[in-house]
Amino acid sequence: MTKTWHEALDATEFHLVLTQAALAAGNQPPPPLDPVFPNVPLPAELAGRARALLELTHELESIATGRLERLRAAINGMPARRAPARPRTGTFVDIGA
């Protein structure tokens, strides 16, 4: 049982490290992880590691939220852009009708 929890936490940690590196470099983070956690309780000896991963998750979420807020502010600060007017092409008249 502990082995499957180790594998699940390893996969979670790997994803968090990739996300942390991407955010630090200003790149797009990887797509969300869809982890498969065991259907058994977390062993007590892994609780500390799970808490540390949860703390890292919260830190990364805070960084990403700040990045999104800065992007929103930058976009909202841009002048409105109007679509260019379509040129008039005249009308078609069928004089043979």
TORKOLNU-967371 format. One line per field, with one value per residue: residue in one letter; z, y, x of N, C-alpha, C in turn. Coordinates in nm, 2 decimals. Each point is the difference from the previous one (the first is absolute). Layout:
N
res	[A,...]
n.c3	[Z,...]
n.c2	[Y,...]
n.c1	[X,...]
ca.c3	[Z,...]
ca.c2	[Y,...]
ca.c1	[X,...]
c.c3	[Z,...]
c.c2	[Y,...]
c.c1	[X,...]
//
This chain:
97
res	[M,T,K,T,W,H,E,A,L,D,A,T,E,F,H,L,V,L,T,Q,A,A,L,A,A,G,N,Q,P,P,P,P,L,D,P,V,F,P,N,V,P,L,P,A,E,L,A,G,R,A,R,A,L,L,E,L,T,H,E,L,E,S,I,A,T,G,R,L,E,R,L,R,A,A,I,N,G,M,P,A,R,R,A,P,A,R,P,R,T,G,T,F,V,D,I,G,A]
n.c3	[0.00,0.08,-0.08,-0.01,0.13,0.01,-0.08,0.06,0.11,-0.05,-0.05,0.12,0.07,-0.09,0.00,0.13,-0.01,-0.09,0.07,0.11,-0.07,-0.05,0.12,0.05,-0.10,0.05,0.00,-0.09,0.11,0.04,-0.08,0.06,0.11,-0.05,0.12,0.01,0.09,0.08,0.00,0.05,0.14,0.00,-0.01,0.13,-0.04,-0.08,0.12,0.05,-0.07,0.03,0.12,-0.01,-0.06,0.10,0.08,-0.07,0.00,0.13,0.01,-0.08,0.07,0.11,-0.04,-0.04,0.12,0.05,-0.07,0.03,0.12,-0.01,-0.05,0.09,0.09,-0.05,-0.01,0.12,0.01,-0.08,-0.09,0.00,-0.07,-0.10,-0.04,-0.10,-0.05,-0.04,-0.10,-0.05,-0.05,0.04,-0.09,-0.01,-0.12,-0.01,-0.10,-0.01,0.12]
n.c2	[-0.12,0.00,-0.11,-0.03,0.03,-0.07,-0.08,0.01,0.00,-0.10,-0.05,0.02,-0.05,-0.10,-0.01,0.00,-0.09,-0.07,0.00,-0.03,-0.09,-0.04,0.01,-0.06,-0.08,0.02,-0.13,-0.06,-0.01,-0.12,-0.08,0.02,-0.04,-0.11,0.02,-0.11,0.03,-0.08,-0.11,0.01,0.01,0.13,-0.08,-0.01,-0.09,0.01,0.02,0.00,-0.10,-0.06,0.03,-0.04,-0.10,0.00,0.02,-0.08,-0.08,0.03,-0.02,-0.11,-0.03,0.04,-0.06,-0.11,0.01,0.03,-0.10,-0.07,0.04,-0.02,-0.12,-0.02,0.04,-0.07,-0.10,0.02,0.02,-0.09,0.09,0.03,-0.10,0.08,-0.08,-0.02,0.12,-0.07,-0.01,0.11,-0.10,0.08,0.02,-0.12,0.05,-0.08,0.06,-0.12,0.02]
n.c1	[0.08,0.10,0.03,-0.12,0.00,0.11,-0.05,-0.11,0.07,0.07,-0.11,-0.06,0.11,0.01,-0.13,0.00,0.10,-0.06,-0.10,0.07,0.06,-0.12,-0.05,0.11,-0.01,-0.12,0.00,-0.07,-0.07,0.04,-0.07,-0.11,0.05,-0.02,0.05,0.06,-0.08,0.07,-0.08,0.12,-0.01,0.04,0.11,0.00,0.09,-0.10,-0.06,0.12,0.03,-0.12,0.03,0.13,-0.05,-0.08,0.10,0.08,-0.10,-0.01,0.13,0.00,-0.11,0.07,0.11,-0.07,-0.06,0.12,0.05,-0.11,0.01,0.13,-0.03,-0.09,0.08,0.09,-0.09,-0.05,0.13,-0.02,0.03,-0.13,-0.01,-0.02,-0.10,0.09,-0.04,-0.10,0.09,-0.05,-0.07,-0.09,-0.09,-0.06,-0.01,-0.10,0.06,0.04,-0.03]
ca.c3	[0.00,0.01,-0.12,-0.09,0.04,-0.04,-0.14,-0.02,0.05,-0.09,-0.13,0.03,0.02,-0.13,-0.07,0.07,-0.03,-0.14,0.01,0.07,-0.10,-0.11,0.05,0.02,-0.13,-0.07,-0.10,0.02,0.08,-0.06,0.02,0.13,0.02,0.04,0.08,0.05,0.14,0.05,0.07,0.14,0.07,0.00,0.11,0.09,-0.02,-0.12,0.02,-0.01,-0.15,-0.06,0.05,-0.08,-0.14,0.00,0.02,-0.13,-0.08,0.03,-0.04,-0.14,-0.03,0.02,-0.11,-0.12,0.02,-0.01,-0.14,-0.07,0.03,-0.08,-0.14,-0.01,0.01,-0.13,-0.11,0.03,-0.02,-0.15,-0.06,-0.08,-0.14,-0.08,-0.13,-0.11,-0.08,-0.13,-0.11,-0.09,-0.13,-0.09,-0.01,-0.13,-0.07,-0.12,-0.09,-0.10,0.06]
ca.c2	[0.12,0.11,0.02,0.08,0.14,0.06,0.02,0.11,0.12,0.03,0.06,0.13,0.08,0.02,0.10,0.13,0.05,0.04,0.13,0.11,0.04,0.08,0.13,0.08,0.04,0.08,-0.08,-0.06,-0.12,-0.12,-0.02,-0.06,-0.14,-0.08,-0.11,-0.12,-0.02,-0.12,0.01,-0.03,0.12,0.04,-0.04,0.11,0.04,0.08,0.13,0.12,0.02,0.05,0.14,0.08,0.01,0.08,0.14,0.03,0.02,0.14,0.10,0.01,0.05,0.14,0.06,0.00,0.10,0.13,0.01,0.03,0.14,0.10,-0.01,0.06,0.15,0.05,0.00,0.10,0.13,0.02,0.07,-0.08,-0.01,-0.01,-0.08,0.10,0.01,-0.07,0.09,-0.01,-0.06,0.04,-0.10,-0.06,0.02,-0.09,0.09,-0.09,-0.06]
ca.c1	[-0.08,0.08,0.07,-0.09,-0.01,0.13,-0.01,-0.09,0.06,0.11,-0.05,-0.05,0.11,0.06,-0.09,0.02,0.13,-0.01,-0.08,0.08,0.11,-0.07,-0.04,0.12,0.05,-0.10,-0.06,-0.13,0.01,-0.06,-0.14,-0.03,0.02,-0.12,0.06,-0.08,0.03,-0.05,-0.13,0.02,0.04,0.14,0.07,0.04,0.14,0.01,-0.08,0.09,0.03,-0.12,-0.02,0.10,-0.04,-0.12,0.05,0.05,-0.12,-0.06,0.10,-0.01,-0.13,0.01,0.08,-0.08,-0.11,0.06,0.03,-0.13,-0.05,0.08,-0.04,-0.13,0.02,0.07,-0.10,-0.10,0.06,0.02,-0.11,-0.09,0.03,-0.12,0.02,0.00,-0.12,0.00,-0.01,-0.13,0.04,-0.11,-0.11,-0.01,-0.13,-0.01,-0.08,-0.07,-0.12]
c.c3	[0.00,-0.13,-0.10,0.05,-0.03,-0.15,-0.03,0.05,-0.09,-0.13,0.03,0.02,-0.14,-0.07,0.06,-0.03,-0.15,0.00,0.05,-0.10,-0.11,0.04,0.03,-0.13,-0.08,-0.11,0.04,0.09,-0.07,0.03,0.14,0.01,0.05,0.08,0.04,0.14,0.05,0.08,0.14,0.07,-0.02,0.12,0.08,-0.03,-0.13,0.01,-0.01,-0.15,-0.07,0.04,-0.08,-0.14,-0.01,0.02,-0.13,-0.10,0.02,-0.04,-0.15,-0.05,0.02,-0.11,-0.12,0.00,-0.02,-0.15,-0.08,0.03,-0.07,-0.15,-0.02,0.01,-0.13,-0.11,0.02,-0.02,-0.15,-0.06,-0.08,-0.14,-0.08,-0.12,-0.11,-0.08,-0.13,-0.11,-0.08,-0.13,-0.11,-0.01,-0.14,-0.06,-0.13,-0.10,-0.11,0.06,-0.03]
c.c2	[0.13,0.03,0.08,0.14,0.07,0.03,0.12,0.13,0.04,0.06,0.15,0.10,0.04,0.11,0.14,0.07,0.06,0.14,0.11,0.05,0.08,0.14,0.09,0.05,0.09,-0.08,-0.06,-0.12,-0.12,-0.01,-0.06,-0.15,-0.07,-0.12,-0.11,-0.03,-0.13,0.02,-0.05,0.12,0.02,-0.05,0.12,0.04,0.09,0.13,0.12,0.03,0.06,0.15,0.09,0.02,0.09,0.15,0.05,0.04,0.14,0.11,0.02,0.06,0.16,0.07,0.01,0.10,0.14,0.03,0.03,0.14,0.10,0.00,0.07,0.16,0.05,0.00,0.10,0.14,0.03,0.08,-0.09,0.00,-0.03,-0.08,0.10,-0.01,-0.08,0.10,-0.02,-0.05,0.04,-0.11,-0.05,0.02,-0.08,0.08,-0.09,-0.06,0.07]
c.c1	[0.09,0.07,-0.09,-0.01,0.13,0.00,-0.09,0.06,0.12,-0.05,-0.05,0.12,0.07,-0.07,0.02,0.14,0.00,-0.08,0.08,0.11,-0.06,-0.04,0.12,0.06,-0.10,-0.06,-0.13,0.02,-0.05,-0.15,-0.03,0.02,-0.13,0.05,-0.10,0.05,-0.06,-0.13,0.02,0.05,0.15,0.07,0.06,0.14,0.01,-0.08,0.09,0.03,-0.12,-0.03,0.09,-0.05,-0.13,0.05,0.06,-0.11,-0.06,0.09,-0.01,-0.13,0.00,0.08,-0.08,-0.11,0.05,0.03,-0.12,-0.05,0.08,-0.03,-0.14,0.01,0.07,-0.10,-0.10,0.06,0.03,-0.12,-0.09,0.03,-0.13,0.04,0.00,-0.13,0.02,-0.01,-0.13,0.04,-0.11,-0.11,0.01,-0.13,0.01,-0.09,-0.06,-0.13,-0.13]
//
